[in-house]
Amino acid sequence: MIVSGQPNQVRWILWSRFSWRHWRYSLISSMLLLCILAVGVAAFFSIRLANQAAVESFRSFTGLITSQSDGIVSAPAGTLPEATLLELRGILKDEPVNLVPVLEATAAAPKTDENEALGSRANYQLLGLDLASIANVSSADSAGSGWFESSTSSQKQLSTNRLGNVLRDSRAVFISKGLAARDHLEAGSLFPLLVNEHPVQLEVAGIIPSNPNQPEAPMNLLIMDLPALQKLTDKPGQLDRIELLLEPGPQRAERWRRIESILESSPSTVPRAWTVTSPADRREAASMMTRAFRLNLTILSLLALLVGLYLVFQGLDGAVIRRRNEIAILRSLGVTSRQIQNAWLVESGAIGLAGGMLGLCLGWLGAQVAVKMVGKTVNALYYSTSVNSAAFDVYEAAMALGVSVISSLIAGWIPARVAANTPPAQVASRGGSVAHYPGGRWIRNPILAGLMIASGYGLTFIPPLRLAGGGRLPMGSYVAAALWIFGAGIWAGDILSGMGRFLKCLKINSVPFRLAVSHLAVPSGRHRLAVAGLVCAVGMTAGMAILVGSFDTTMRGWISRTFQADLYISSDGAQSASSTSRISPSTWNVLLKNPAVREANVIQVMDIHLDGISTLLVGNHLAFFREHARPAWVSAPLTDQVFDSGRNAGLALVSESFADRFRVNRGDKVKIPMSNGTREVVIAGIFSDYGNERGSLLIEREEFSNWFGNDLAASVILALKPGYDAESVRAEFRRDHPGLGVFTSSYLRGEALRIFRQTFAVTYALELIGIAVAIAGLAFTMASLLWERRMDLAVLRSLGMRHRELSVAAALEGAITAAAGLVTGLMISLALGWLLIYRINKQTFGWTLQTDYPWMQLIALSVVVLISASAAGWFVGRWASKLPAEREE
Amino acid sequence: MNLKTAGNPENPSSLVLTATKVTKSYAGRAVLRGVSLDLHSGERIALTGPSGSGKSTLLNCLGGVDRPDSGSILFKNLALETLDSDALTEVRRRHIGTIFQFFHLLPTLTAFENVELPLQLNEVPPSERLVRVRSLLERVGVLERAEAFPGQLSGGEMQRVAIARAMAHQPSVLLADEPTGNLDSRNGAIILDLLRNLSDETGTALLLVTHSGAAAQICHREIHLRDGEIGGQREND
């Protein structure tokens, strides 16, 4: 007798003899439910893994070679002179710390296809290290000692006696084990590369040795001797940073604090010509740079999980209905309400666990695809990354599994309560056939919905949360979006009811139609939940479509305005947003002297930090910028002074993102810390710019050149004299300068749009998953409802209704439910579109967009949802019309 | 409403339903073992027997809801076992009415709409539907409750609406499975009276599955089923 058993025994009996057996007997629907939950978990897990892989790729590469450095000395803006090494050694005197000078550069594989897409070629990270000193870093936890010894038996290796040869050979490069295997390279192989505008043939000197305490070197890492790289990148005597490594041993943290205090207290020019940071700060800065992007993706991936959980709710709710008789019998045998409730919660948890584990497998596979999409976006917008695969991460897996189990328990809470509240007498009094969904009074409360929507609107006025590193998180708007979606979900039930009543009034003389609308005029709690799930999926998908459509329109306008000049030239090695490839003054001077050139804009770019936040300083010919980029002004300059190169010293133009990020307006002053002092500029105007979210500060190029003492150009823009054909001049430049990428404005417009659309590819995939899961949810709801009504169906069959007519009735019910979800979802999507465009996007990226409604996409979405919902209803109706009236399961 | 007079059980031409040696098994267990019976127009037969004796199964086979494993069921010379699913549905739609123990009114339709449903299925014009439904509801005594939903009706009222629905399309045969089984004795008696009177007025044959002696009393014949076989039958006065 169950009642007399020990609590654990009862729990076990309920699980093994009831829950488990039911799952086994209805294997297909059980697996379907698990798969749908798994898809939600997989979307979440894969995006998290892909994000992590993209951030992980931005690491201090020197840590792969030496042990992880304890500190980093770098310039506030630009590069450090080599003399800083001597200065530091002088300050640190005999302190046991190794100084490792580093120069970093990006490079790309040479072009093989003239029609290739921008950013499609392999890009490499070149690291210039003082190899002689690295070899001497005798660190127990470093690979320094193995630097010139054999590392793999299968490759031809260097021996220590070749060190001299390597140091003498300015083309010697060390490559990763992965690259050697992929391209079948070995010591002595030639390796062609584009560095700045120079096509070079490097020679493989060996394989980067493994550091036992660090992961394998990434495929795109190349290491050269420091002087060789300085020469190759036209940066003689310049360093990006100096890494400080303590000798291994105890009390490392204390020793580092001592070194730090010595550096901080050292007499130096004010402001200091260099700053000291930790490797963790550097990684954090990279992580911050992409935090908003990653967070947006994570939130979007939660959509699929959210709808998946709603499905778990529907699935469990349906199971409660199917097993109501059994529960009633168990209750009459003495099983307590609490035991029933716990059994259902255990079942929910088990679904979460099993679905979550399946989701981890799918998610890991999905991450390998997602990482490429995320990597492309990070490459295009943030920094160079070569990630091609995402490693399985135990912490992330545990988190995804935890989210799956906890949310399944939440989803299972109401069904568990419904099950627990099943009275033993129910079977006898109601014939075991009719059960009504008792819970969720809140889902019928339009006042609650109104309050949610109103308070959501209030939250949209909350300013964004400002993160360290410059990222902005529009938390108020995110919460507002959630409140609007839930509020609209509640209202959708009333809209469904209204539609049902209206259609009933039409008195259409069709039995399936009348049957369908009779169920919808007073919709059940399940109908309301189903329609709320659809509102969530449709609202978010359509809202995103409005955002993307508006973005697309704005971008097209911006691109066509901005790319007005004839030719755009950059190093052919520039393949990512963070490329350091530059054009030397000798080369761009030749370009400017070409007889076809009427006007030119030589653009110099420098990564700078203002208040610890990374942004871009751009040297530009501002008059050319006004004429050929035709900026749309957020705050137009009050006079033309800023465009007059003779009078614009100390004046700057800033992008809207910059103004938003640093909270500055026209007329404000911006102080720029540099190695040789702080410069101050006044903001003369603010323009719209969608090129980067970090923001840009534009000054006249001559001033830029004076500040930094170099003339390396990031790009050169040319306007040609009338009568010259851009394509012919382009061909000429390509022939004379094979290391340059020369693009016409029409090509660049196309590429800019392609890259923009590519960044949204992952969001489309997530939206599709959301819609598919919502339709599956509707099918589950219909199945539950029809199961609940199976006796009615049997009656209708006995009255002479055909299977086909019952299927049509179910299809109509599904279609009308979907239509209500669609109408409400589309209405809320307009509000969400506004929120995304004017609040979330503006607060996150600082971009003002022109609203545009992609009507065709919205119509296509509506048609897909209606057809899928009708089809789902029809199939479920077909299945239900054949259900025996009294079959248990 | 055009009400027919009761048929004559002695007249072969009034035969509406004939079962011959019907057998049916579920999961290897024989539920019906060669049952034969005739049902004439206007005739009322009570099918009695203990639980599990095969009463409901026989009713389902006669109503074309279930198919016998062997044997034959003729509905007005139409062999039901030869018909496909759609044709069987057509027979039920046009010629058979069913009443259940638990009423099984459709909860989202009003009493009026429940009764109207078979007429809609038979494509009766709306104006005629209105007249017939009102007339039937009046006849069973629940006209004033026409706009009520099943949840707002008492058990007796629900069963009256169910009877009106079963009679709406003027079926030749009315199959009733324990129609008073879920009612108190007063309401049960009212329902039995109603069934007898309607059968008499319309000439509809009634096959009544029941455990109740009172219910059996309204029938012309009583057939007793035991272990899937006819264990005996008797004529009532």
Chai-1 contact restraints between the chains, C-beta under 6 A:
chainA,res_idxA,chainB,res_idxB,connection_type,confidence,min_distance_angstrom,max_distance_angstrom,comment,restraint_id
A,G431,B,F102,contact,1.0,0.0,6.0,A-B,restraint_1
A,V511,B,Q120,contact,1.0,0.0,6.0,A-B,restraint_2
A,V511,B,L121,contact,1.0,0.0,6.0,A-B,restraint_3
A,S518,B,T108,contact,1.0,0.0,6.0,A-B,restraint_4
A,S518,B,L109,contact,1.0,0.0,6.0,A-B,restraint_5
A,H519,B,T108,contact,1.0,0.0,6.0,A-B,restraint_6
A,M791,B,H104,contact,1.0,0.0,6.0,A-B,restraint_7
A,D792,B,L106,contact,1.0,0.0,6.0,A-B,restraint_8
A,V795,B,H104,contact,1.0,0.0,6.0,A-B,restraint_9
A,S798,B,V65,contact,1.0,0.0,6.0,A-B,restraint_10
A,S798,B,T98,contact,1.0,0.0,6.0,A-B,restraint_11
A,L799,B,P118,contact,1.0,0.0,6.0,A-B,restraint_12
A,G800,B,T89,contact,1.0,0.0,6.0,A-B,restraint_13
A,G800,B,R92,contact,1.0,0.0,6.0,A-B,restraint_14
A,G800,B,R93,contact,1.0,0.0,6.0,A-B,restraint_15
A,G800,B,L121,contact,1.0,0.0,6.0,A-B,restraint_16
A,R802,B,T89,contact,1.0,0.0,6.0,A-B,restraint_17
